């Protein structure tokens, strides 16, 4: 059994998808970030970072004490090594998957998060301050990442080649987080890849199971949504 310390976060959903795809038994351990519960290591199995996701593997492969893993990229590789799934054993192929995994955690994710912040939250937090420079900067950087991904998918069925891997799992939640249907004609390969992944039963189970948790977030009950941000336009065109 694996405990998934959970809030409705893009990065936490990566782990939920992997657990479903790998057929691992897991339970959600709800963390109320509105109350700052993530900052108490005791509530996160001792994880020191104050961030989610975190997992606790109660049945590690070595048969020893439970294993706690934090950081989504580390968790995905841990689960892939544990199960022998979604990460190729060949060293060259593995490194290629890991490069795209690290590209997501070091580039696509952080830049997208900043773009979203300055689009959705900065105008609410500081309505009298001109955040246009920051918003435009991060959206340009995010669009550059989308173009990189679209070119990669033009020549490959999945992000790291012909096989579905943890790299796809890491990237997918960040793509649907923005769900820019009005601008997807600029990224036809991402759209094709997104739709293929969205049809995967395990992936859909990950979202459906989380929506049943009744976290108290109204938007969590809507199909394929991730965060509790009310009354904010989620569809945007990336230019």
N, C-alpha and C positions, 0 to 999 in steps of 0.2 A: 504494500500500500504506500502511496505517495500523498503527502499533504501539500496542497497548493495554496499558499497564502495569497488571498485573492482580493483585488478591487477591480472595478471596470476600467482597465488600463490597456492600451495597445500592447505594451510589452508583456503584460500578464497573459493576454490572449494568445500570444505566440506559444507559450508553454502549454496552455489548455489544448491547443490544436495538436501539438506534438504528443501529448499524453493520449489523446483520442486516436491519433494516427497509429501510434505504437501499441495500442491495446493495453495500456497500463491502467491498473485500478488506482483511482485517486479520489480524494475528498477535497472540497473547498474549505478553506479556513478564512472566513470573512474578516477583513481589516477595514475599519472605518477611518479613511484618511481625513474625513472632515473633522474628526476628533483628534487627529494626530497620532493615532494608535501605531502607525508605522515607525514612529520615532522611539518606540519602546522595544529594545532588543528581545525582551522576554516574550513579547507577542509575536515575534518573527523567528522563533526557534534559535535566538541568539545571533541572528544576522546583524552585522554592525553598521550597515550603510543607511538604514532608515528608508530604504526604497524597496519597491516590489518590481518584479516577482522574486519570490523565495520559495524553494521547495524543501521538504524534509522527507528523505527516502527511508522509510521504516524497514525496508528489506533490501539493503545494499547487496551488491553482487559478492562482496567478500564475507558476508555473513556477520559482520561486526556491528558496532553501534550505528544508530541512524546517522545518515549523512545529510548535512545541510548545505545547499548550494544557492548562491545569490548571483545576480546578473543574468539576463536572459540568454546571452550568447553562451555563457558557461553552462547554463542549465540545459540548453538544447544539445550541446555536445556531450554533456554527461548522460542524458537520456539516450542519445544515439549510441554511445559506447555501451551503455547498460543493455540495450536491446539488440544491438547489431543492425539497426534499421536507420534508413534515411541519411546515412553518411557512409560513403564507399570505403572499403578496407584498403584499396590501393592507395599508397601514399600520395602519388601525384594527383589522383582524382580527389582525395580527401582535402589536400591543400587548396584545390581550386574551389571546392564548396566552402571551405573556411574563409577564403578571400572574400567571397560574396556575403557570407555571414557577417564578417567584420566590417565590410563596406556598409551594411545596413546599420549595425550598432554604432559605428563611428561617423557615419555621414548622413544617410537618408533619415534615420530616426531623429537625431538631435536637430538637424536643420529643419525638418518638417515640424518638429515640436515648437521651434522658435517662430516659424512662419505662422503656425496656428495661433500662438500666443499673441503676436502682434496684430493678427487679423481679428481675432475674436475677443480677446480679453483686455488688451491695452486700451482700446477705446472706452471700455467700461471702467477700468481702474483709473485711468488718467484721461478723462474726456476732453480736457482743455489743453492737452499736450499733443503736438504733432508727431505721431509715430510713423509717418509715411516713409521716412528713410529706412527705418528698421524693417518695416513690413515689406517694402519693395526689395530690400537687400536679401532677406531670407527667402522670399518667394522666387527671386531669380536663382538663388542657389538651389532651392528645391527643384525648380524646373530643370536645371542642369542635371540633377541626379535622375529625374524622370527620363530625360533624353538618353542618358547613359543606359538606364534599364531597358528602355524601349529598343535601343540598338542591340543590346545583348539578346533580347527576346526575339528579335527579327531573325536571328540565325539559330535559335535554340527553342525547343519546346518548353523547357523549364530554365530557371535562372542559371544554373550551373551546367547545363547541357541537356541531355535527353532524358534524365531521370529526375523525378520529384525528390527533393531533399530538404534538410532543415533550413537551407538558404531560402527556399520558397516560403517556408513557414514563417521565417523571420520577417520577410518583406511584405507578405500579403496584408497583415493587419494595418500596416502603415498606408497602403494604397487605398483600402476601403475606408479608412478613417476620413479621408478627404472626399472620396466618392465624387470626383468631378465629372459627372456624366455629360455636362454641357460642353466640356472641353476635351473629351476623350478621343475625338477624331484626330487630335494631334498625336495621340499615343496608341495607335491601333494594336500594336503587339502587346502592350500592357493590358489593354482591354480584353484581348483574346485570352491571355494568360489568366487574368483576374476571373473571367467567367468560367474557365476550366476548373480553377481551384474552388470557386464558389459552389460548384456542383458536387464536390467531394463529400460523401456522407460523414466521414469523421470530422471534417472541418465544420460542417453544419451542426453536428452534435455538440461541438465545443461551445458554440455560441448559444445554441438552444438550451443546453444544460445551465449555462451561466444566467440566462434570462429568467430561469425559474427560481433563482436564489432570493428574489425580493429584497434587493439591497436597499430599497428606499429611493433609488434614483428613478425618476419617471421615465427617462429616455431609455433606461435599461430594458424596459418591457417592449420596446419597438424592435422591429426586425433588423439584425445586423448592426446595431449601434453600440457604441463603446463607452461614452462618457456622459455624465449627467448635466451637460451644459444646455440649459433651457433657452428657447427662443433665439438661437443663434443659427444663422444660415450655414448649412453644412456643405451645400453644393457650391463649388467654385471652379473657375477656369484658371488653369495654370498657364501662364504666358512666358 
